[in-house]
Amino acid sequence: QVQLVESGGGFLQPGGSLKLSCAASGIISSFYAMAWYRQAPGRQRELVAAISSLGSTNYADSVKGRFSISRDNAKNTVYLQMDSLKPEDTAVYYCNVARRGSVYWGQGTQVTVSS
């Protein structure tokens, strides 16, 4: 069974930093592209960042220059480093992977940025 477990969310003030983790099991995640999405109440879930099996990355314009996605293949884990956080970054952040036509999501981790 493929499972993704996000962690690292929290409550912090604008300008702060967080590093989210997505631990995968039941899959060798390094073989696949993985992504971080986020969803705020009343909004569509949106792609934040993605990383390919070879390590190439893409970012939403809203987070470019502030967020960085990376992976540690030995730990079967994908990370999202978030710097210079803004209130508009407040959302539940989800990890995602697709394998053999199936899409898998983690349970999400809450990030709240507020003064």
Helices and strands as residue ranges (DSSP letters): E 3-7, E 10-12, E 18-25, G 29-31, E 34-39, E 46-51, E 57-59, E 67-72, G 73-75, E 77-82, G 87-89, E 91-99, E 102-105, E 109-113
